[in-house]
Amino acid sequence: QVQLVESGGGLVQTGGSLRLSCAASGRTFSSTGMVAWFRQGPGKEREFVAHVRWSGVSIYYADSVKGRFTISRDNAKNTVYLQMNSLKPEDTAVYYCAATQTHYSVLVNAGFYDYWGQGTQVTVSS
């Protein structure tokens, strides 16, 4: 079993920044482990944001956040980060961390992720 705990959400003005953290505990991931961020805005379906392997490769972003968000990981702390800059009101959502084992280099479908955190709210005011 893997436990994922997100933190770092909050209220920020348009153009501001936040850094989300996803701390993992429990079973250790191998080199095939993938950690992703998804989000779900009010009245919207859950959508993919970004992912990275624990090895540091397979970094991939949704077009909507490319150039503004940066995903990274600290293996020593078993933590994945999502640095969010130039935030927009449309980035308002609950952000979820998810993890799985996969050989795919791109994996954006939420249904393929086995482990999920409880989510952290990000609100961007206009």
Disulfide bonds with the S-S distance in Angstrom:
Cys22-Cys97 1.91
